[in-house]
Amino acid sequence: MLHSLALYVGGIVLLAGSLFVLMAAIGVLRLPDLYTRMHAASKAGAVGGGLILLAVAVLGQDAAIAVRAVIGIVFLLLTTPLSAHLLARASYLAGYKPGSETVADDIAINAEQNSANK
């Protein structure tokens, strides 16, 4: 009984994670510029990957596998947003500007304020 419940829960979590990864892939293909694509890939991709690792922990039914999966989830949730932020900032400073649909450009506003204060 408990084994079959774990299979159903693991399958549902795996399906949810796969849907998040699919949404991230669609976002990368459909969104207009680098920054929105990176946002889709980092947010939905991290949640999808975390859910898939959680499904591995549930379906593995072994403490060693579960511990490794949880460590992977923590690593994924800590590093993905940080790396996306650093890549976006580096690409902006390298000269890649946001698309025309972008409403606010906070980095340019901060740069103007810093130059006015000097």
C-alpha positions in Angstrom: 0.0 0.0 0.0 2.7 2.5 1.0 4.9 1.4 -2.0 2.1 2.1 -4.5 1.3 5.5 -2.8 5.0 6.4 -3.2 4.8 5.5 -6.9 1.8 7.7 -7.5 3.2 10.6 -5.6 6.6 10.3 -7.3 4.9 10.1 -10.7 2.8 13.2 -10.1 5.8 15.2 -8.8 7.8 14.0 -11.9 5.0 15.1 -14.2 4.8 18.5 -12.5 8.6 18.9 -12.8 8.4 18.0 -16.5 5.7 20.6 -17.1 7.8 23.3 -15.4 10.8 22.3 -17.6 8.6 22.4 -20.7 7.4 25.9 -19.7 11.0 27.0 -19.3 11.8 25.7 -22.8 8.8 27.4 -24.3 9.8 30.6 -22.6 13.3 30.4 -24.0 11.9 29.9 -27.5 9.1 32.5 -27.4 10.3 35.4 -25.2 11.7 38.5 -27.0 15.2 39.2 -25.5 18.0 37.7 -23.5 16.8 38.9 -20.1 13.3 37.5 -20.3 14.6 34.2 -21.7 17.1 34.0 -18.9 14.4 34.7 -16.4 12.2 31.9 -17.8 15.1 29.4 -17.9 16.3 30.2 -14.4 13.0 30.3 -12.6 10.9 27.6 -14.2 14.0 25.5 -14.9 15.1 25.5 -11.3 11.7 24.6 -10.0 11.3 21.9 -12.6 14.7 20.4 -11.9 14.0 20.5 -8.2 10.7 18.7 -8.6 12.3 16.1 -10.8 15.0 15.5 -8.2 12.3 15.3 -5.5 10.6 12.6 -7.6 13.9 10.8 -7.8 14.2 10.9 -4.0 10.6 9.6 -3.6 10.9 6.9 -6.2 14.4 5.8 -5.3 13.2 4.6 -1.9 16.8 4.6 -0.6 18.2 7.0 2.0 21.4 7.5 0.1 19.6 8.5 -3.1 17.2 10.8 -1.2 20.1 12.6 0.5 21.9 13.1 -2.8 18.7 14.3 -4.4 18.0 16.8 -1.6 21.6 18.1 -1.8 21.1 18.5 -5.6 17.9 20.5 -5.0 19.6 22.8 -2.5 22.5 23.3 -4.9 20.2 24.0 -7.8 18.0 26.5 -5.9 21.1 28.3 -4.6 23.2 28.5 -7.8 20.6 29.0 -10.6 19.3 32.4 -9.6 22.7 33.7 -8.7 24.3 32.6 -12.0 21.3 34.0 -14.0 21.7 37.4 -12.2 25.5 37.5 -12.9 25.1 36.5 -16.6 22.4 39.1 -17.1 24.5 41.8 -15.4 27.5 40.9 -17.4 25.6 40.9 -20.7 24.1 44.3 -19.9 27.5 45.8 -19.0 28.9 44.3 -22.2 26.4 46.4 -24.2 23.4 44.1 -24.8 20.4 46.3 -24.1 16.9 45.0 -23.2 14.3 44.7 -25.8 12.0 47.6 -26.8 9.1 46.1 -24.8 11.0 46.6 -21.5 9.3 49.1 -19.3 12.0 49.9 -16.7 15.8 49.8 -17.0 17.0 49.8 -13.4 20.6 49.5 -14.2 20.6 52.6 -16.4 18.6 54.5 -13.8 21.1 53.5 -11.1 24.0 54.5 -13.3 22.4 57.9 -14.0 21.9 58.5 -10.3 25.4 57.5 -9.4 26.9 59.8 -12.1 24.7 62.7 -10.9 25.9 62.2 -7.2 29.5 62.5 -8.1 
